[in-house]
Structures are given as C-alpha cells and as structure tokens.
Amino acid sequence: MSWTDPAQIGRWFEAYGPRLVLYARQWVDAAADDVVQDAFVSLIGLKHEPDHVQAWLFRAVRNAAISRLRRRKRRKKRETAVAKGAADLFTAKADDLLDATEISQLVSGLPDDQREVVVLRVWGQLTLEATAEVVGASTATVFRRYQAGLESMRRSLEQANAKTKEQSCPK
C-alpha cells in the first residue's frame, strides 16, 4: 500500500487530526481546522513520504498557522490605517479653513465638466485613468479639467479671503 493511499491518509487524519487542531488553535482559533486540512493536502502533494509523518504534520501546521496569523495582523493593520484615513476625511480639524458648506459652494460653482472630474478625483478617489473612463474622455482632458477646477476654486478662495481681510481691517 502506498503512503499516499487515501486509507493511510485517513488513518493519519484520525490519529493526528484532533491534536493538530488543538495545536493550531494557539495561533488561529477559528481557522485551525482549515490549517490542518491544508497541511494534509500538502502532505498528499509530497513526492516522498516524510521520515516522520507526525512531526512533519505538526511542523506544517505550525508554519501555516503562524503565516495565517501574520497575514491577519497585516490585514488588520492595513484596514485600521485605511479606516483612520477615511475617518480623517470627515473629521474637521482645528486649523481647517473651510467647512462643508463652503466646499460645496466652491464645487457647485464649477462648470459641469470640471465639477464632475473634481468630485470623482477627490471624493471618489479615482485615478486620472479611471476618471477618464467614467467620463468618456482622454486622460489628458481629464487632467486639464481637474487642474482648471482646482485653480478656479483656489481663485475663488483667494477672492473671498481678500474681501474678509478688507472688512475686518479698518483703514
């Protein structure tokens, strides 16, 4: 009988499976069964039988569980960073000069083609290429519209700030 015979693998699974699951749970509680199953699949894929199958399985489970734990930690770190960044988009800071109403007015004052591109780029967080695909224009055209929209809003802000300074500073 071959070492990869399903009956032999089944015997190993019955003998070692529950202990492997308990061993894997110290790293990945919910995914312990998956890690053990993956170890048995890897065992079947080997060209030669390991010298000590039980030790090989424990080592495979250990490595897979630790890898899965590291992936989960990296994913959680990335998701936390993204969530924090997204929250920052909607959280006013003490040194913010504009509020949502002012920004809406600035964006509303743009021509339709510029407004659409600015909204897609800033709030939609789309690349120039993706924005071009959405609006059905070339990337160069989208870039020009985006720059023109930002420049128009900047000029409007400068004019508003100049008026505010004139009103607050008596001559």
ChimeraX commands (.cxc) that place a marker at each C-alpha (Angstrom):
marker #1 position 0.00,0.00,0.00 radius 0.5
marker #1 position 1.30,3.46,-0.97 radius 0.5
marker #1 position 1.85,6.11,1.65 radius 0.5
marker #1 position -0.50,8.43,-0.30 radius 0.5
marker #1 position -3.28,5.85,-0.26 radius 0.5
marker #1 position -6.50,7.55,0.91 radius 0.5
marker #1 position -6.96,4.92,3.61 radius 0.5
marker #1 position -3.48,5.66,5.02 radius 0.5
marker #1 position -4.10,9.42,4.92 radius 0.5
marker #1 position -7.43,8.81,6.66 radius 0.5
marker #1 position -5.72,6.84,9.43 radius 0.5
marker #1 position -3.20,9.64,9.92 radius 0.5
marker #1 position -6.00,12.17,9.98 radius 0.5
marker #1 position -7.89,10.18,12.63 radius 0.5
marker #1 position -4.75,9.70,14.70 radius 0.5
marker #1 position -3.27,13.21,14.44 radius 0.5
marker #1 position -6.09,15.50,13.26 radius 0.5
marker #1 position -7.65,16.45,16.62 radius 0.5
marker #1 position -4.23,17.06,18.21 radius 0.5
marker #1 position -3.16,19.16,15.22 radius 0.5
marker #1 position -6.30,21.27,15.52 radius 0.5
marker #1 position -5.63,21.88,19.21 radius 0.5
marker #1 position -2.05,22.78,18.39 radius 0.5
marker #1 position -3.10,25.23,15.65 radius 0.5
marker #1 position -5.63,26.95,17.92 radius 0.5
marker #1 position -2.90,28.65,19.89 radius 0.5
marker #1 position -2.34,30.87,16.84 radius 0.5
marker #1 position -5.53,30.81,14.79 radius 0.5
marker #1 position -8.54,29.74,16.81 radius 0.5
marker #1 position -11.26,29.97,14.17 radius 0.5
marker #1 position -9.12,28.77,11.26 radius 0.5
marker #1 position -7.45,25.82,12.99 radius 0.5
marker #1 position -9.45,23.24,11.02 radius 0.5
marker #1 position -8.53,24.91,7.74 radius 0.5
marker #1 position -4.83,24.98,8.66 radius 0.5
marker #1 position -4.88,21.25,9.46 radius 0.5
marker #1 position -6.71,20.44,6.25 radius 0.5
marker #1 position -4.14,22.45,4.29 radius 0.5
marker #1 position -1.34,20.50,5.99 radius 0.5
marker #1 position -2.86,17.19,4.90 radius 0.5
marker #1 position -3.31,18.48,1.36 radius 0.5
marker #1 position 0.36,19.48,1.36 radius 0.5
marker #1 position 1.29,16.04,2.67 radius 0.5
marker #1 position -0.54,14.37,-0.20 radius 0.5
marker #1 position 1.31,16.61,-2.64 radius 0.5
marker #1 position 4.77,15.49,-1.48 radius 0.5
marker #1 position 6.79,13.30,-3.82 radius 0.5
marker #1 position 8.24,11.23,-0.98 radius 0.5
marker #1 position 6.91,10.20,2.39 radius 0.5
marker #1 position 8.46,12.24,5.21 radius 0.5
marker #1 position 10.68,10.30,7.59 radius 0.5
marker #1 position 8.41,11.14,10.49 radius 0.5
marker #1 position 4.90,11.96,9.28 radius 0.5
marker #1 position 3.59,13.13,12.63 radius 0.5
marker #1 position 6.45,15.59,13.14 radius 0.5
marker #1 position 6.13,16.78,9.54 radius 0.5
marker #1 position 2.40,17.46,10.02 radius 0.5
marker #1 position 2.96,19.38,13.26 radius 0.5
marker #1 position 5.65,21.46,11.56 radius 0.5
marker #1 position 3.40,22.13,8.55 radius 0.5
marker #1 position 0.51,23.14,10.82 radius 0.5
marker #1 position 2.79,25.39,12.86 radius 0.5
marker #1 position 4.18,27.17,9.80 radius 0.5
marker #1 position 0.77,27.59,8.18 radius 0.5
marker #1 position -0.85,28.85,11.39 radius 0.5
marker #1 position 1.89,31.38,12.03 radius 0.5
marker #1 position 1.72,32.58,8.41 radius 0.5
marker #1 position -2.05,32.96,8.65 radius 0.5
marker #1 position -1.70,34.88,11.92 radius 0.5
marker #1 position 0.83,37.24,10.36 radius 0.5
marker #1 position -1.41,37.81,7.34 radius 0.5
marker #1 position -4.34,38.58,9.64 radius 0.5
marker #1 position -2.24,41.08,11.64 radius 0.5
marker #1 position -1.01,42.80,8.46 radius 0.5
marker #1 position -4.55,42.96,7.07 radius 0.5
marker #1 position -5.90,44.38,10.34 radius 0.5
marker #1 position -3.12,46.99,10.39 radius 0.5
marker #1 position -3.90,48.00,6.77 radius 0.5
marker #1 position -7.64,48.11,7.42 radius 0.5
marker #1 position -7.14,50.22,10.54 radius 0.5
marker #1 position -4.94,52.65,8.63 radius 0.5
marker #1 position -7.46,52.90,5.80 radius 0.5
marker #1 position -10.35,53.36,8.22 radius 0.5
marker #1 position -8.43,56.07,10.07 radius 0.5
marker #1 position -7.67,57.81,6.79 radius 0.5
marker #1 position -11.31,57.61,5.75 radius 0.5
marker #1 position -12.42,58.96,9.13 radius 0.5
marker #1 position -9.98,61.84,8.76 radius 0.5
marker #1 position -11.74,62.85,5.55 radius 0.5
marker #1 position -14.88,63.58,7.55 radius 0.5
marker #1 position -13.34,64.93,10.75 radius 0.5
marker #1 position -12.83,68.64,10.99 radius 0.5
marker #1 position -9.50,69.80,12.35 radius 0.5
marker #1 position -8.91,72.95,14.36 radius 0.5
marker #1 position -6.85,74.52,11.59 radius 0.5
marker #1 position -9.31,73.76,8.79 radius 0.5
marker #1 position -10.16,76.93,6.92 radius 0.5
marker #1 position -13.24,75.63,5.12 radius 0.5
marker #1 position -16.35,73.90,6.26 radius 0.5
marker #1 position -18.50,71.52,4.24 radius 0.5
marker #1 position -20.89,74.29,3.16 radius 0.5
marker #1 position -18.07,76.42,1.75 radius 0.5
marker #1 position -16.59,73.46,-0.09 radius 0.5
marker #1 position -19.98,72.54,-1.54 radius 0.5
marker #1 position -20.43,76.12,-2.75 radius 0.5
marker #1 position -17.00,76.14,-4.37 radius 0.5
marker #1 position -17.61,72.83,-6.12 radius 0.5
marker #1 position -21.14,73.87,-7.16 radius 0.5
marker #1 position -19.69,76.99,-8.78 radius 0.5
marker #1 position -17.58,74.98,-11.20 radius 0.5
marker #1 position -18.67,74.22,-14.76 radius 0.5
marker #1 position -20.28,70.78,-15.03 radius 0.5
marker #1 position -17.31,69.06,-16.70 radius 0.5
marker #1 position -14.83,70.37,-14.11 radius 0.5
marker #1 position -17.14,69.66,-11.19 radius 0.5
marker #1 position -17.62,66.04,-12.26 radius 0.5
marker #1 position -13.87,65.44,-12.56 radius 0.5
marker #1 position -13.06,67.14,-9.23 radius 0.5
marker #1 position -15.72,65.13,-7.42 radius 0.5
marker #1 position -14.58,61.84,-8.95 radius 0.5
marker #1 position -10.91,62.54,-8.14 radius 0.5
marker #1 position -11.32,63.98,-4.63 radius 0.5
marker #1 position -14.34,62.25,-3.14 radius 0.5
marker #1 position -14.37,59.21,-5.40 radius 0.5
marker #1 position -10.58,58.85,-5.02 radius 0.5
marker #1 position -10.33,57.65,-8.62 radius 0.5
marker #1 position -7.13,57.80,-10.61 radius 0.5
marker #1 position -6.95,60.03,-13.67 radius 0.5
marker #1 position -7.25,56.93,-15.86 radius 0.5
marker #1 position -10.33,55.67,-14.03 radius 0.5
marker #1 position -11.91,59.13,-14.08 radius 0.5
marker #1 position -11.27,59.34,-17.84 radius 0.5
marker #1 position -13.02,56.01,-18.29 radius 0.5
marker #1 position -16.02,57.16,-16.25 radius 0.5
marker #1 position -16.49,60.46,-18.10 radius 0.5
marker #1 position -15.58,59.08,-21.52 radius 0.5
marker #1 position -12.69,61.45,-22.18 radius 0.5
marker #1 position -8.94,61.16,-22.57 radius 0.5
marker #1 position -6.68,61.22,-19.54 radius 0.5
marker #1 position -5.15,64.48,-20.78 radius 0.5
marker #1 position -8.58,66.11,-21.00 radius 0.5
marker #1 position -9.49,64.91,-17.52 radius 0.5
marker #1 position -6.20,66.25,-16.17 radius 0.5
marker #1 position -6.84,69.69,-17.74 radius 0.5
marker #1 position -10.39,69.81,-16.36 radius 0.5
marker #1 position -9.14,68.79,-12.91 radius 0.5
marker #1 position -6.41,71.44,-12.88 radius 0.5
marker #1 position -8.81,74.09,-14.16 radius 0.5
marker #1 position -11.37,73.19,-11.48 radius 0.5
marker #1 position -8.82,73.34,-8.68 radius 0.5
marker #1 position -7.42,76.63,-9.99 radius 0.5
marker #1 position -10.91,78.11,-10.21 radius 0.5
marker #1 position -11.68,77.10,-6.61 radius 0.5
marker #1 position -8.31,78.49,-5.44 radius 0.5
marker #1 position -9.03,81.87,-7.10 radius 0.5
marker #1 position -12.49,81.96,-5.52 radius 0.5
marker #1 position -10.97,81.28,-2.10 radius 0.5
marker #1 position -8.34,83.98,-2.54 radius 0.5
marker #1 position -11.01,86.49,-3.54 radius 0.5
marker #1 position -13.18,85.57,-0.56 radius 0.5
marker #1 position -10.19,85.82,1.80 radius 0.5
marker #1 position -9.23,89.22,0.38 radius 0.5
marker #1 position -12.80,90.52,0.95 radius 0.5
marker #1 position -12.79,89.17,4.53 radius 0.5
marker #1 position -9.49,90.89,5.29 radius 0.5
marker #1 position -10.74,94.19,3.87 radius 0.5
marker #1 position -13.87,94.01,6.00 radius 0.5
marker #1 position -12.03,93.09,9.20 radius 0.5
marker #1 position -9.22,95.63,8.86 radius 0.5
marker #1 position -10.45,99.23,9.06 radius 0.5
marker #1 position -8.38,101.77,7.15 radius 0.5
marker link #1:1,2 radius 0.2
marker link #1:2,3 radius 0.2
marker link #1:3,4 radius 0.2
marker link #1:4,5 radius 0.2
marker link #1:5,6 radius 0.2
marker link #1:6,7 radius 0.2
marker link #1:7,8 radius 0.2
marker link #1:8,9 radius 0.2
marker link #1:9,10 radius 0.2
marker link #1:10,11 radius 0.2
marker link #1:11,12 radius 0.2
marker link #1:12,13 radius 0.2
marker link #1:13,14 radius 0.2
marker link #1:14,15 radius 0.2
marker link #1:15,16 radius 0.2
marker link #1:16,17 radius 0.2
marker link #1:17,18 radius 0.2
marker link #1:18,19 radius 0.2
marker link #1:19,20 radius 0.2
marker link #1:20,21 radius 0.2
marker link #1:21,22 radius 0.2
marker link #1:22,23 radius 0.2
marker link #1:23,24 radius 0.2
marker link #1:24,25 radius 0.2
marker link #1:25,26 radius 0.2
marker link #1:26,27 radius 0.2
marker link #1:27,28 radius 0.2
marker link #1:28,29 radius 0.2
marker link #1:29,30 radius 0.2
marker link #1:30,31 radius 0.2
marker link #1:31,32 radius 0.2
marker link #1:32,33 radius 0.2
marker link #1:33,34 radius 0.2
marker link #1:34,35 radius 0.2
marker link #1:35,36 radius 0.2
marker link #1:36,37 radius 0.2
marker link #1:37,38 radius 0.2
marker link #1:38,39 radius 0.2
marker link #1:39,40 radius 0.2
marker link #1:40,41 radius 0.2
marker link #1:41,42 radius 0.2
marker link #1:42,43 radius 0.2
marker link #1:43,44 radius 0.2
marker link #1:44,45 radius 0.2
marker link #1:45,46 radius 0.2
marker link #1:46,47 radius 0.2
marker link #1:47,48 radius 0.2
marker link #1:48,49 radius 0.2
marker link #1:49,50 radius 0.2
marker link #1:50,51 radius 0.2
marker link #1:51,52 radius 0.2
marker link #1:52,53 radius 0.2
marker link #1:53,54 radius 0.2
marker link #1:54,55 radius 0.2
marker link #1:55,56 radius 0.2
marker link #1:56,57 radius 0.2
marker link #1:57,58 radius 0.2
marker link #1:58,59 radius 0.2
marker link #1:59,60 radius 0.2
marker link #1:60,61 radius 0.2
marker link #1:61,62 radius 0.2
marker link #1:62,63 radius 0.2
marker link #1:63,64 radius 0.2
marker link #1:64,65 radius 0.2
marker link #1:65,66 radius 0.2
marker link #1:66,67 radius 0.2
marker link #1:67,68 radius 0.2
marker link #1:68,69 radius 0.2
marker link #1:69,70 radius 0.2
marker link #1:70,71 radius 0.2
marker link #1:71,72 radius 0.2
marker link #1:72,73 radius 0.2
marker link #1:73,74 radius 0.2
marker link #1:74,75 radius 0.2
marker link #1:75,76 radius 0.2
marker link #1:76,77 radius 0.2
marker link #1:77,78 radius 0.2
marker link #1:78,79 radius 0.2
marker link #1:79,80 radius 0.2
marker link #1:80,81 radius 0.2
marker link #1:81,82 radius 0.2
marker link #1:82,83 radius 0.2
marker link #1:83,84 radius 0.2
marker link #1:84,85 radius 0.2
marker link #1:85,86 radius 0.2
marker link #1:86,87 radius 0.2
marker link #1:87,88 radius 0.2
marker link #1:88,89 radius 0.2
marker link #1:89,90 radius 0.2
marker link #1:90,91 radius 0.2
marker link #1:91,92 radius 0.2
marker link #1:92,93 radius 0.2
marker link #1:93,94 radius 0.2
marker link #1:94,95 radius 0.2
marker link #1:95,96 radius 0.2
marker link #1:96,97 radius 0.2
marker link #1:97,98 radius 0.2
marker link #1:98,99 radius 0.2
marker link #1:99,100 radius 0.2
marker link #1:100,101 radius 0.2
marker link #1:101,102 radius 0.2
marker link #1:102,103 radius 0.2
marker link #1:103,104 radius 0.2
marker link #1:104,105 radius 0.2
marker link #1:105,106 radius 0.2
marker link #1:106,107 radius 0.2
marker link #1:107,108 radius 0.2
marker link #1:108,109 radius 0.2
marker link #1:109,110 radius 0.2
marker link #1:110,111 radius 0.2
marker link #1:111,112 radius 0.2
marker link #1:112,113 radius 0.2
marker link #1:113,114 radius 0.2
marker link #1:114,115 radius 0.2
marker link #1:115,116 radius 0.2
marker link #1:116,117 radius 0.2
marker link #1:117,118 radius 0.2
marker link #1:118,119 radius 0.2
marker link #1:119,120 radius 0.2
marker link #1:120,121 radius 0.2
marker link #1:121,122 radius 0.2
marker link #1:122,123 radius 0.2
marker link #1:123,124 radius 0.2
marker link #1:124,125 radius 0.2
marker link #1:125,126 radius 0.2
marker link #1:126,127 radius 0.2
marker link #1:127,128 radius 0.2
marker link #1:128,129 radius 0.2
marker link #1:129,130 radius 0.2
marker link #1:130,131 radius 0.2
marker link #1:131,132 radius 0.2
marker link #1:132,133 radius 0.2
marker link #1:133,134 radius 0.2
marker link #1:134,135 radius 0.2
marker link #1:135,136 radius 0.2
marker link #1:136,137 radius 0.2
marker link #1:137,138 radius 0.2
marker link #1:138,139 radius 0.2
marker link #1:139,140 radius 0.2
marker link #1:140,141 radius 0.2
marker link #1:141,142 radius 0.2
marker link #1:142,143 radius 0.2
marker link #1:143,144 radius 0.2
marker link #1:144,145 radius 0.2
marker link #1:145,146 radius 0.2
marker link #1:146,147 radius 0.2
marker link #1:147,148 radius 0.2
marker link #1:148,149 radius 0.2
marker link #1:149,150 radius 0.2
marker link #1:150,151 radius 0.2
marker link #1:151,152 radius 0.2
marker link #1:152,153 radius 0.2
marker link #1:153,154 radius 0.2
marker link #1:154,155 radius 0.2
marker link #1:155,156 radius 0.2
marker link #1:156,157 radius 0.2
marker link #1:157,158 radius 0.2
marker link #1:158,159 radius 0.2
marker link #1:159,160 radius 0.2
marker link #1:160,161 radius 0.2
marker link #1:161,162 radius 0.2
marker link #1:162,163 radius 0.2
marker link #1:163,164 radius 0.2
marker link #1:164,165 radius 0.2
marker link #1:165,166 radius 0.2
marker link #1:166,167 radius 0.2
marker link #1:167,168 radius 0.2
marker link #1:168,169 radius 0.2
marker link #1:169,170 radius 0.2
marker link #1:170,171 radius 0.2
view
